[in-house]
Amino acid sequence: MDYVIALKRAYEPEAADDGFRVYIDRLWPRGLSHESFHYDMWDKDIAPSAELREWFHADPAGRWDEFEKRYEAELHAGRALDALKALIGLKRKVTLLYSSHDMQHNNAVVVREALVG
């Protein structure tokens, strides 16, 4: 692998070693202004569908395994994953930004797995 895919909460400060920053949620991160949140690309198309996101947020701990399966199916059914793969191939480091408070159970975890798996 000639590139690195990192994960980072949107609320964490930008760092020099973040590389190319891709925000991968459909909704703007609550409480952040457009001036204070730096990203190089906002990829709404790679975010989970509104229906899947709402279903998952009703019980994140209990629905994580099923969310992973459903979201991965959404990713492979669309074109956004292939487009992101092509972009990542042009960069040395990409940081996937997400707004969830849960650092282990969020869409960025699934996207990274789909990209490297």
Secondary structure, 3 states (H helix, E strand, C coil): CCCEEEEEECCCCCCHHHCEEEECCCCCCCCCCCCCCCCCEECHHHCCCHHHHHHHHCCHHHHHHHHHHHHHHHHHHCCHHHHHHHHHCCCCEEEEEECCCCCCCCHHHHHHHHHHC
